[in-house]
Amino acid sequence: MDLVPFDRNKKDKFLTLNAEQQALAHISTAVIGAGNVNNYTRTNGRLRVNPEESNVISSRNAGRIEQLYVKETGTSIRKGQALFKGYSEQLLTLQQELLMTHKQAEQFTSDTRFQDIFEAAKQKLLLYGQTQQQLSSLLRSGKASPYITFYAPSSGVVSELLITEGQYVAEGDALLRLEGYHSMWVEADIYPREASLVKEGQKLTVFANGNTEQPLQMEVQFISPAYQESTQLLQLRGTIANPDNKLQAGMPATILLPQTSSIESLSVPSNAIIRSGKSSHVWIALGKEKFEPRIVETGAEAFDRTAITSGLKAGDNVVISGAYLLYSEYVLKKGGVVN
């Protein structure tokens, strides 16, 4: 990109760009001042499904899977959605018991024992997974049926489907698993010296899947008290919100662990610093159209800012975007690197 004519024979280190050229180069500046820069160390982690949002649906009674309404994994399920229809002689017997005790309770209204027996029969069916609506419909119709529809107790995504149509199941058999993704676990392996820098309940910054532009806040919930087998590592775990379900299990994550207390220092955005060879420099705006490289020494680095220990002073107007393009233009026109 030809920004501005430049004479190689000139010893001046600055570049001159008019307003239009600056707009094309997407150059922006900011006046720097003193502030706190936190020193962090990065550790790699991974995202896991939060088991608190998982729900294993098991058979409450023995019977046969008559019809499946969900036939593949990855299907999104709403709470209250029909999952399958089953055939169960045991439930048929309990329904008949409910109808009989209901008639007795209505006939002998003065005897509370019959009402108690009716409530106990109703409670049995509720414990077997029947809903209040299903029981009300049964009492209205007065007809028991061995075919019962079972509904999802929570929303989620089907991650495991362990049954097929026509299959007989025993009481307690796992049928399917629903997983929710409104929050995710973040797990990381850390060294004991790193574990001393964090504590349960502390907030840490996390980048998921290499996306450094959208930092997430994780609350530390667990630090293992013992080394993992055959290692010198401890496990750190926390939870991050996932309201849009964009995060997925297995994604890599980067966790920023505080290494020292914050340091009062001049700092600039990390992408404003150009590192070439053994030196680092930033670009300073000397006026509306003049830009000059300035050699600097850097200190502590946070995830998005770097402390400057020498080379700048408070009030300098530093180029915070477009610095690499200025440097490329300088090398092209001047025929050398900044030193």
Salt bridges, closest charged atoms under 4 A:
ASP2 OD1 - LYS333 NZ 3.13
GLU66 OE1 - ARG64 NH2 2.80
GLU97 OE2 - LYS124 NZ 3.40
GLU106 OE2 - HIS102 NE2 3.43
ASP111 OD2 - ARG113 NH2 2.92
GLU119 OE2 - LYS122 NZ 4.00
GLU160 OE1 - ARG177 NE 2.96
GLU165 OE2 - LYS71 NZ 3.40
GLU187 OE1 - ARG48 NE 3.69
ASP189 OD1 - ARG46 NH2 3.38
GLU219 OE1 - LYS203 NZ 3.54
GLU301 OE2 - ARG275 NH2 3.14
ASP316 OD2 - ARG294 NH1 3.64
ASP316 OD1 - LYS313 NZ 3.23
